[in-house]
Amino acid sequence: MLFNSIEFAIFLPLIFILYWFVANKNLKFQNILLVVASYVFYGWWDWRFLSLIIFSSAVDYFVGLGLKKEENESKRKLLLWTSIFVNLGFLGVFKYFNFFAESFADAFMLFGQKIEANRLNIILPVGISFYTFQTLSYSIDVYKRKLEPTKDIISFFAFVSFFPQLVAGPIERATNLLPQFYKKRNFSYDKAVDGMRQILWGLFKKIVIADNCAIYANDIFNNYTDYSGSTLVIGAIFFAFQIYGDFSGYSDIAIGTSRLFGFNLKQNFAFPYFSRDIAEFWRRWHISLSTWFRDYLYIPMGGSRGGTWMKIRNTFIIFIVSGFWHGANWTFIIWGALNAIYFLPLMLMKKNRKNINTVAEGKFFPSIKEFFNMAITFALTVFAWIFFRAENLSHAMDYISIIFSKSLFSFPNLNIIKRSLFVILITLIFLFVEWTQRNKKHGLEIKNIKFPRIFKWSFYSFIIFLIFMFTQTNETPFIYFQF
Amino acid sequence: MKNFVRNIFLFSIFALINYIILIIIWGDYAHIFLKKNLNYRIGSYGHMFSRIKEIPNLKEIDILFLGSSHSYRGFDTRIFKKNNLNTFNLGSSGQTPLQTEILMKRYLKIIKPKLIIFEVYPNTFSIDGVESTLDIIANDEIDFEIIKLAFKQNNIKIYNTLIYGLYYDILNKKKDFKEEIIKGDNKYIKGGFVEKKLKYFKNIEYNKKNRNFKQKQFDAFENIISLFKKGNYKFIFVQAPLTKSIYNSYRNNVFFDKKMEKYGFYFNFNEIIFLNDSLHFYNSDHLNQNGVEIFNLKLIEILNKQKII
């Protein structure tokens, strides 16, 4: 079920009413309702793949119980590896098998040996990269004794399948989300209203910004040989806003929806395009994934301790793995490696934690230096997005070679500019709103600001109007569903 | 909690009223590039407004043509007039059976033709027909049937245009509108035909494909046939010629032909006359005036020979 669908517009109020008006007296009943609702939500896409979630949840639940009982270290390790093997095994088969099979076949070709790659004819289960990482973090935390394993099977299954964030995150840690299923949730008016605002802003980002930028990004990327270098730069910028609007929009809807049910999820995006360097960008972009890799991969490998070569090795590993997590394609690996190259100088010069606070804090306008740094960081990010968006490496390289040709200095395609004027205009307004809200949790948070109700409601109505005026009439799934 | 539910309810009403007001303001003042999902165009491409205006004055119509642009660009009422046939062309851009059904419910009893020639372009059975509904909303009246169709098609562009159209009709803002007879290369001919300035098609190759037919279009098609039968109207189905390059690119032509033959007399002119892609078409699926003449004369010959009229 898509957040931007009529089905979800019916599903959400229905579950909300059942949750607060029918099941509100019994915590267990509320959790059962959430499990059932989550399975319906997921099964709407393809009920057959529910078995994967159920199996994955069951394995980690029993691994958790086993880890509690077991004191023998090697047996504990075996239990942990069972969880890792099952979760990454599913991911490996469904997401990466064909990539490895084809890459091996290609590698043999280089040595003159022609072998046929045995491809599996399977589809990627939606959200598998998200829920496997979420449930895996539980097993690792229990193994490290950072978390007490749960005996409450309903709460655990609800934690793994919680519908707002099941298919595209944020990837929640068991330490944050699981305990929320144990306690009675009380309805908070302010929290629910702010949740609604966040949902509205998420829908605006997805439907108005991302889906409309996608029209031009797709046109330019799909027909890149027909356009000049300057137009291809515009295409890459359109894609930068498409992916930001799409993914952060999803996260906003997920977090907002969770708040309606009394849950608090972690912030997943913190206005990343206002970052002053790449290190800051990665502290603000897909925060739940970056911190997951930091805590479960980078730090166990030694992190930034140790010698220079170890730091370089660890940085490359974490960025490349992060790229590979996004998809089984060399383009994602290069995208990750490129970000590692951007990041390394900052780390080696110990400047990677220079920009911790919000840009231009306490002021409206940034300084010239801050503006310049933001522009450079954005340009580097946009350049890396070309690899992320390209179909394959040769597509990316051809695209880049046209950008760095003489045509970079020609005027961009007038037809594209004319057709996309509205999108450019609305994206600038969107950026302005996000800039003014950059020290808040989301673009529509109005905590501690008093506006007359008529003014607020008129503003929200206008956003709803824009959503309906500029929505695509065909179905537009979220980009991150494919990851 | 009660406060929250109450405020959500109040806000929904407030937002709905605001939405209607904003649609009207947006429709009146916004630039066309800001009206992505509001497409209210009186006198739009296809001259539907002029066609509808003619209907009350029609008398003794021998043949009524229905269908898509292949109809209003394919059946030249002047050629039929020369052959002593009084005809009217009610084709419109992208008209699918869903819209034809509405037009027939409105106008069949007024026009009372001796024969109905329904141009059945297979592609109109495989689309939703949103553009044609918008055309009817803007250029004809809004009634309960069109509101029902809007819900059936469930498209935000139709809902927005319908709201704006209602406002336009209530204030009777259409009354002073006069449609130009000549628009660019297109000239409206009395009786509903639109003549295109003579142009020639530059041939290109098309990839092989299938049409994915929609059951709701066949359901509407059957409703139309029931209407014809109920009123004892004589009818035939005609598929207008396409260029060979586009016609042969579809794999399921035979399937469609067989389906149409079950409904009544059906003539697929792609198999009856052989035209030249470059000389008789101005684009891949529309005849130029040279092609129209050959097609129409052959149709008249068949009608006479088989004593259909």
Chai-1 contact restraints between the chains, C-beta under 6 A:
chainA,res_idxA,chainB,res_idxB,connection_type,confidence,min_distance_angstrom,max_distance_angstrom,comment,restraint_id
A,F187,B,M1,contact,1.0,0.0,6.0,A-B,restraint_1
A,Y189,B,N3,contact,1.0,0.0,6.0,A-B,restraint_2
A,Y189,B,F4,contact,1.0,0.0,6.0,A-B,restraint_3
A,A192,B,F4,contact,1.0,0.0,6.0,A-B,restraint_4
A,L421,B,F33,contact,1.0,0.0,6.0,A-B,restraint_5
A,F422,B,F33,contact,1.0,0.0,6.0,A-B,restraint_6
A,F422,B,L34,contact,1.0,0.0,6.0,A-B,restraint_7
A,W457,B,F11,contact,1.0,0.0,6.0,A-B,restraint_8
A,W457,B,F14,contact,1.0,0.0,6.0,A-B,restraint_9
A,S461,B,A15,contact,1.0,0.0,6.0,A-B,restraint_10
A,S461,B,N18,contact,1.0,0.0,6.0,A-B,restraint_11
A,I464,B,A15,contact,1.0,0.0,6.0,A-B,restraint_12
A,F465,B,Y19,contact,1.0,0.0,6.0,A-B,restraint_13
A,F465,B,L22,contact,1.0,0.0,6.0,A-B,restraint_14
A,F468,B,I156,contact,1.0,0.0,6.0,A-B,restraint_15
A,M469,B,N37,contact,1.0,0.0,6.0,A-B,restraint_16
A,F470,B,K36,contact,1.0,0.0,6.0,A-B,restraint_17
A,T471,B,I156,contact,1.0,0.0,6.0,A-B,restraint_18
A,T473,B,N155,contact,1.0,0.0,6.0,A-B,restraint_19
A,T473,B,K157,contact,1.0,0.0,6.0,A-B,restraint_20
